[in-house]
């Protein structure tokens, strides 16, 4: 699993390279530590989560940071799809 920050305002909130926190299954609670991020500009920032497993299709999901701040979480389920 990988994650990264995607920003439409890179002069304020920088994009990040992919980070590989650990293998799946993966569950973690962490605070957002995104330099330059404020509640006001959070609509312009997304978190991208990518799941990669040999023999399965790569899956990518993007989450709006503003919505995640309102809900106080990012939660998702990935169904692994075998490659044909």
VEXTOR-284926 format. One record per residue (C-alpha): residue number from 1; x, z, y. Coordinates in steps of 0.25 Angstrom, whole numbers, plus 5000, padded with zeros to 4 digits. Layout:
   seq      X      Z      Y
   NUM      X      Z      Y
...
END
This chain:
   seq      X      Z      Y
     1   5000   5000   5000
     2   5005   4997   5014
     3   4999   5000   5028
     4   5003   4995   5042
     5   4997   4995   5056
     6   4992   4983   5062
     7   4990   4983   5078
     8   4984   4973   5087
     9   4991   4980   5098
    10   5006   4981   5093
    11   5011   4984   5107
    12   5004   4997   5106
    13   5002   5000   5091
    14   5013   4993   5083
    15   5010   4986   5070
    16   5018   4992   5058
    17   5024   4986   5045
    18   5018   4989   5032
    19   5020   5003   5027
    20   5020   5007   5012
    21   5015   5021   5011
    22   5014   5021   4995
    23   5008   5015   4983
    24   4993   5015   4980
    25   4984   5023   4978
    26   4987   5028   4991
    27   4979   5038   5000
    28   4985   5045   5012
    29   4981   5052   5025
    30   4989   5049   5037
    31   4988   5049   5052
    32   4989   5036   5060
    33   5003   5036   5066
    34   5003   5023   5073
    35   5011   5022   5085
    36   5003   5018   5098
    37   4990   5020   5091
    38   4978   5026   5099
    39   4964   5027   5096
    40   4961   5017   5107
    41   4970   5006   5101
    42   4967   5009   5087
    43   4957   4998   5086
    44   4969   4988   5087
    45   4976   4994   5075
    46   4974   4993   5060
    47   4980   4999   5048
    48   4983   4989   5037
    49   4984   4994   5022
    50   4989   4984   5012
    51   4989   4987   4997
    52   4999   4979   4988
    53   4999   4980   4973
    54   5006   4971   4963
    55   4996   4962   4956
    56   4985   4965   4966
    57   4981   4958   4979
    58   4986   4964   4992
    59   4975   4971   5000
    60   4976   4974   5015
    61   4966   4982   5023
    62   4966   4984   5038
    63   4960   4996   5045
    64   4957   4998   5060
    65   4964   5011   5065
    66   4953   5014   5075
    67   4943   5015   5064
    68   4953   5023   5055
    69   4955   5033   5066
    70   4940   5034   5068
    71   4938   5037   5053
    72   4951   5044   5052
    73   4955   5036   5040
    74   4958   5023   5033
    75   4952   5022   5019
    76   4952   5010   5010
    77   4951   5006   4996
    78   4959   4994   4990
    79   4954   4987   4977
    80   4966   4981   4971
    81   4963   4966   4967
    82   4972   4960   4956
    83   4980   4947   4960
    84   4975   4935   4952
END
